[in-house]
Amino acid sequence: MAPASDDVSASAGIAPDGRLTAPSRSVVGSIGTEAPLVSVRLFASAREAAGTGRDELSATTVGEVLEAICSRYGPEFARVLATSRVWVNGEPAEPGDPLSAGDEVAVLPPVSGGGT
């Protein structure tokens, strides 16, 4: 999540108490960079733990997104995330990977299938 020194408003996607809101603008960081608005898709047990399959927030890296959604959705979601794969725009992603406006970050937990 963004450091406390960032210029953040509730309309920008992060409320003063740190919870994410439906953002309509970018967050401007303390070094003057704008965080792009990205979409987050949650699948299977990640969707169940979060109580939603979609979110939007402003972040400059995949790691910022992961930190923000763990904070928003709590410890059960964080447990699911620990064993999940994260993809950006259909490609495997790492926490340090940068994000651009309109990117889609997907959280894909492991799934097991049944036999016939």
Buried (B, 14 or more C-beta within 10 A) or exposed (E): BBEEEBEBBBEBBBEEEEEBBEBEEBBBBEEEEBBBBBBBBBBBBBBBBBEEEEBBBBBBBBBBBBBBBBBBBEEEBBEBBEEBEBBBBEEEBEEEBEBEEEBBBBBBBEEEEEEE
